[in-house]
């Protein structure tokens, strides 16, 4: 019996953390003494382990990369206009820079997120307002 339990894979860290978070956020779900089992990581096993194919592992890595890429692009979309507007002379050139960044932002939001069209437009409107403030600061 013990050897059969030891042959089971350990519970994934993410699953243990999820249970710990649920217990911490759900007051009086079970007694603290009963919930103490979660602190014994080495004793927890996975009853129904999920095996990942190499393709699923690849997609998980791609998903992380896309998340990092979107975060970096978001930072770039806020910082780059500041620098470009600082060196651009003339109101029409600055408005052209802002228009270009708004179009780029809307394209990124539309093609890299699952936002609905009206949500994309609302995000672009908010971004436009930020860039107009940048324009006023640069003037």
Secondary structure, DSSP 8 states (H G I E B T S, - for coil): -HHHHHTS-B--HHHHHHHHHHHHHSTTSS-HHHHGGGG-GGG-B-SS-----HHHHHHHHHHHHHHHHHHHHHHHHHHHHHHHHHH--SHHHHHHHHHHHHHHHHHHHHHHS---HHHHHHHHHHHHHHHHHHHHHH-
